[in-house]
């Protein structure tokens, strides 16, 4: 804060202190809100990791089924020749 903006009276100093206290309270409230949002996003990220893991396992199962079906189809085609 430039020297020209500093309070020159006790009333101005008091008003400045109150304004700074209100600003600090607002900043702390915003920090708290952001911390809550981070916690929620962290939990959601954990849930998505579990969903991804389950999806990867299912993809492996389905890939094995398709591969086995393709192999049976190929062997069946060879047996018909």
N, C-alpha and C positions, 0 to 999 in steps of 0.2 A: 504494500500500500504506500503510495507516494506521500511525502510529508504534508503536502497541501490537503490531502484527504483525511488526515488524522483529526480526531475530534479536538475541539478547543475548549469545550465546556464539559462539566460533569454530566449534564443531561445527554449530550451527544455521545460521550464515552459510554454511558449506561445503555443508550439505544444501540450503539455499535456492539457492545457485549451481548445484548439480548439477540440481536440479529445474527451474530456469529453462533450463538448457542442454538438458535432455530435451524441455521444452516447445517450445523454439525448433527443435530437430531435427524434432519432430513437425509443427510448422507449415511448415517448409521442405519436408518430404516431401509434405504436403498441397498446397502450392503447386506442387510439381513435378508431382504427379498431375493437378492442375487444368490446368496448362500443356499437358500431354500430351493431355488430353481436349479442350482448345480446339483444338489442332493437328489432332486427328482430326476434330472437328466442322467445322473450316474446310475440310479436304480433302473431307469428305462434302458440304459445301455447294457446293464447286466442281463435284463430280460431278453434283449435282442441277441445277446451273445448265446444265451441258452436256445433260443429259437433257431439261430444259425447252426448251432451244433446239431440240433435235431434234424434240421433240413439237410445238412451234409450227410448225416447217417442215412436218411431216407433216400437221398440221391444215390448213395453207394448201393443200397438194396435194389433200387429200381434199375440201376445200371447192370447189376449182376443178373437180374431177371431178364432184361432185354438181351444181354449177351448170351444167356443160356437159351433163350428162345431162338436167337439168330443161329446159334450152333445147331440146335435141333433141326431147324429149317434147312440149313446147309447139308447136314447129314442125311436128312430125309430126301433131299433132292439127289444126293449122290446115290442113295440106295435105290432110287427109282430108275437110275440109268442102267 
